[in-house]
């Protein structure tokens, strides 16, 4: 479970950081960028507590 949470967390960070760079480069429109960033934020808030909770 921890490995899955880490992979989802890394994917979520990518969805939060890469779309604005693509938008700034003119490769991505406004609406898809916002959708990808929203999905990344939701995934991050789901995966990060599982990934970073510590213990075990």
Secondary structure, 3 states (H helix, E strand, C coil): CHHHHHHHHHHHHHHHHHHHHHHHCCCCCHHHHHHHHHHHHHHHHHHHHHHHCCCC
